[in-house]
Amino acid sequence: EEITLLEQQDIAWLEAAGDYVCVHANGETHIKRSTLKELLNELDPEIFKRVHRSTIVNLNFIDNVIPHTKGEFFLILGEFNKIKVSRNYREATKEYLAAGA
């Protein structure tokens, strides 16, 4: 029964969960009733990118990229978060990462 205000730069990643979105920021998970599409329109398009049908990541939180089978790969965010990049978003994600390198 409380509202937590978050700064965009503190959000590491977001994931869809039915009619809600789990917002991962500052080591905590916050729940917001929204869609990923709605939130993507509110977030800074320079740093927030969709990497999966159900996942948006903040490019500033990517620590490592690990190759996987069939050209797929995982993004490592912090010590414990491993985000799979789907085939549909693979090429676009490679472009984001190459531009930031």
TORLUMVO-42854 format. One line per field, with one value per residue (C-alpha): residue in three letters; x, y, z. Coordinates in pm, whole numbers, plus 50000, padded with zeros to 5 digits. Layout:
% residues N
rest	[ALA; ...]
x	[X; ...]
y	[Y; ...]
z	[Z; ...]
% end
This chain:
% residues 101
rest	[GLU; GLU; ILE; THR; LEU; LEU; GLU; GLN; GLN; ASP; ILE; ALA; TRP; LEU; GLU; ALA; ALA; GLY; ASP; TYR; VAL; CYS; VAL; HIS; ALA; ASN; GLY; GLU; THR; HIS; ILE; LYS; ARG; SER; THR; LEU; LYS; GLU; LEU; LEU; ASN; GLU; LEU; ASP; PRO; GLU; ILE; PHE; LYS; ARG; VAL; HIS; ARG; SER; THR; ILE; VAL; ASN; LEU; ASN; PHE; ILE; ASP; ASN; VAL; ILE; PRO; HIS; THR; LYS; GLY; GLU; PHE; PHE; LEU; ILE; LEU; GLY; GLU; PHE; ASN; LYS; ILE; LYS; VAL; SER; ARG; ASN; TYR; ARG; GLU; ALA; THR; LYS; GLU; TYR; LEU; ALA; ALA; GLY; ALA]
x	[50000; 50277; 50411; 50784; 50923; 51213; 51461; 51502; 51878; 51818; 51611; 51820; 51551; 51179; 50987; 50626; 50417; 50063; 49886; 50181; 50545; 50821; 51061; 51405; 51585; 51834; 51837; 51460; 51163; 50872; 50536; 50349; 50018; 50114; 50230; 50588; 50480; 50333; 50646; 50881; 50710; 50785; 51149; 51457; 51492; 51868; 51927; 51619; 51590; 51360; 51558; 51272; 50895; 50875; 51194; 51340; 51693; 51883; 52197; 52401; 52354; 52493; 52815; 52879; 52746; 52761; 52717; 52467; 52365; 52233; 52361; 52158; 52315; 52256; 52307; 52455; 52327; 52500; 52596; 52274; 52067; 52098; 51867; 51813; 51796; 51531; 51594; 51350; 51557; 51903; 52019; 51882; 52047; 52381; 52352; 52283; 52578; 52815; 52715; 52788; 53124]
y	[50000; 50243; 50411; 50405; 50673; 50557; 50746; 50600; 50567; 50335; 50085; 49789; 49594; 49537; 49218; 49150; 48955; 48927; 49261; 49392; 49477; 49387; 49681; 49580; 49875; 49922; 49549; 49538; 49436; 49675; 49588; 49828; 49774; 49852; 49696; 49691; 49885; 50165; 50185; 50174; 50491; 50663; 50552; 50714; 50544; 50598; 50362; 50138; 49870; 49577; 49252; 49006; 49010; 49027; 49215; 49567; 49639; 49952; 49931; 50099; 49793; 49534; 49399; 49113; 48932; 48553; 48366; 48081; 47825; 47915; 48272; 48352; 48522; 48630; 48971; 48972; 49253; 49266; 48955; 48755; 48866; 48677; 48803; 48603; 48798; 48647; 48575; 48850; 49113; 48964; 49184; 49507; 49428; 49362; 49704; 49876; 49702; 49778; 50146; 50169; 49994]
z	[50000; 49913; 49603; 49531; 49301; 49089; 48875; 48527; 48569; 48868; 48668; 48551; 48365; 48334; 48267; 48179; 48429; 48298; 48342; 48542; 48490; 48734; 48757; 48885; 49043; 49326; 49403; 49455; 49242; 49215; 49061; 48834; 48661; 48302; 47980; 47856; 47549; 47763; 47977; 47679; 47552; 47886; 47915; 47760; 47419; 47420; 47712; 47739; 47472; 47427; 47403; 47430; 47392; 47771; 47865; 47844; 47967; 48059; 47843; 48120; 48344; 48100; 48248; 48009; 47703; 47692; 47363; 47355; 47095; 46748; 46765; 47074; 47373; 47730; 47888; 48236; 48457; 48792; 48981; 48956; 48657; 48331; 48054; 47736; 47412; 47186; 46818; 46715; 46898; 46842; 46553; 46701; 47035; 46864; 46701; 47037; 47195; 46907; 46910; 47283; 47262]
% end
